[in-house]
Amino acid sequence: MIRKLPTGEYRLYSRKTNPKTGKRRNLGTFTTRAAAEQHEREIQYFKRH
């Protein structure tokens, strides 16, 4: 899940909530949405290989 921050950057959050905190885990902050989407695809690939 990608959200735009007030600073104009994009942050990638995990799809599931962290059971300990009840919030989504921060998976990185990126300057462009395209970079965040690319990293999200890389994570999905890594999870399955």
PyRosetta script that sets phi, psi and omega in degrees:
from pyrosetta import init, pose_from_sequence

init()
pose = pose_from_sequence("MIRKLPTGEYRLYSRKTNPKTGKRRNLGTFTTRAAAEQHEREIQYFKRH")
pose.set_psi(1, 129.1)
pose.set_omega(1, -177.4)
pose.set_phi(2, -111.7)
pose.set_psi(2, 131.5)
pose.set_omega(2, 177.3)
pose.set_phi(3, -125.3)
pose.set_psi(3, 144.4)
pose.set_omega(3, 176.4)
pose.set_phi(4, -88.2)
pose.set_psi(4, 132.4)
pose.set_omega(4, -178.8)
pose.set_phi(5, -90.4)
pose.set_psi(5, 160.4)
pose.set_omega(5, 177.4)
pose.set_phi(6, -58.8)
pose.set_psi(6, -24.6)
pose.set_omega(6, -179.9)
pose.set_phi(7, -76.9)
pose.set_psi(7, -9.7)
pose.set_omega(7, -179.0)
pose.set_phi(8, 98.7)
pose.set_psi(8, -6.4)
pose.set_omega(8, 178.1)
pose.set_phi(9, -86.5)
pose.set_psi(9, 169.0)
pose.set_omega(9, 179.1)
pose.set_phi(10, -117.2)
pose.set_psi(10, 137.3)
pose.set_omega(10, -179.9)
pose.set_phi(11, -118.5)
pose.set_psi(11, 136.0)
pose.set_omega(11, 179.5)
pose.set_phi(12, -96.8)
pose.set_psi(12, 123.7)
pose.set_omega(12, 178.2)
pose.set_phi(13, -113.1)
pose.set_psi(13, 151.5)
pose.set_omega(13, 176.4)
pose.set_phi(14, -66.6)
pose.set_psi(14, 156.8)
pose.set_omega(14, -179.2)
pose.set_phi(15, -73.6)
pose.set_psi(15, -36.1)
pose.set_omega(15, -179.6)
pose.set_phi(16, -94.1)
pose.set_psi(16, 154.5)
pose.set_omega(16, 175.9)
pose.set_phi(17, -82.9)
pose.set_psi(17, 150.7)
pose.set_omega(17, 176.9)
pose.set_phi(18, -76.0)
pose.set_psi(18, 118.5)
pose.set_omega(18, -175.7)
pose.set_phi(19, -61.1)
pose.set_psi(19, -27.9)
pose.set_omega(19, -177.7)
pose.set_phi(20, -73.4)
pose.set_psi(20, -40.5)
pose.set_omega(20, -176.8)
pose.set_phi(21, -104.1)
pose.set_psi(21, -20.8)
pose.set_omega(21, -177.2)
pose.set_phi(22, 81.3)
pose.set_psi(22, 5.4)
pose.set_omega(22, -179.7)
pose.set_phi(23, -116.7)
pose.set_psi(23, 169.2)
pose.set_omega(23, 178.8)
pose.set_phi(24, -82.3)
pose.set_psi(24, 145.9)
pose.set_omega(24, -178.3)
pose.set_phi(25, -79.1)
pose.set_psi(25, 135.3)
pose.set_omega(25, 177.5)
pose.set_phi(26, -77.1)
pose.set_psi(26, 121.9)
pose.set_omega(26, -178.4)
pose.set_phi(27, -107.9)
pose.set_psi(27, 12.8)
pose.set_omega(27, 176.0)
pose.set_phi(28, 133.3)
pose.set_psi(28, 153.8)
pose.set_omega(28, 179.2)
pose.set_phi(29, -119.6)
pose.set_psi(29, 135.1)
pose.set_omega(29, -173.9)
pose.set_phi(30, -132.1)
pose.set_psi(30, 152.0)
pose.set_omega(30, -178.0)
pose.set_phi(31, -77.0)
pose.set_psi(31, -30.8)
pose.set_omega(31, -180.0)
pose.set_phi(32, -121.1)
pose.set_psi(32, 153.5)
pose.set_omega(32, 178.2)
pose.set_phi(33, -66.0)
pose.set_psi(33, -36.5)
pose.set_omega(33, 180.0)
pose.set_phi(34, -60.3)
pose.set_psi(34, -40.2)
pose.set_omega(34, 178.8)
pose.set_phi(35, -65.4)
pose.set_psi(35, -39.1)
pose.set_omega(35, 178.9)
pose.set_phi(36, -67.0)
pose.set_psi(36, -42.0)
pose.set_omega(36, 178.7)
pose.set_phi(37, -65.2)
pose.set_psi(37, -38.8)
pose.set_omega(37, 178.0)
pose.set_phi(38, -62.6)
pose.set_psi(38, -43.6)
pose.set_omega(38, -179.0)
pose.set_phi(39, -66.8)
pose.set_psi(39, -35.4)
pose.set_omega(39, 177.4)
pose.set_phi(40, -61.9)
pose.set_psi(40, -41.3)
pose.set_omega(40, 176.9)
pose.set_phi(41, -65.2)
pose.set_psi(41, -39.9)
pose.set_omega(41, 178.2)
pose.set_phi(42, -61.7)
pose.set_psi(42, -40.2)
pose.set_omega(42, 179.2)
pose.set_phi(43, -64.1)
pose.set_psi(43, -45.5)
pose.set_omega(43, 179.9)
pose.set_phi(44, -61.8)
pose.set_psi(44, -39.9)
pose.set_omega(44, 177.4)
pose.set_phi(45, -63.0)
pose.set_psi(45, -46.2)
pose.set_omega(45, -177.1)
pose.set_phi(46, -62.9)
pose.set_psi(46, -35.6)
pose.set_omega(46, -178.9)
pose.set_phi(47, -65.9)
pose.set_psi(47, -23.8)
pose.set_omega(47, -175.4)
pose.set_phi(48, -107.9)
pose.set_psi(48, 3.9)
pose.set_omega(48, 179.8)
pose.set_phi(49, -129.5)
pose.dump_pdb("model.pdb")
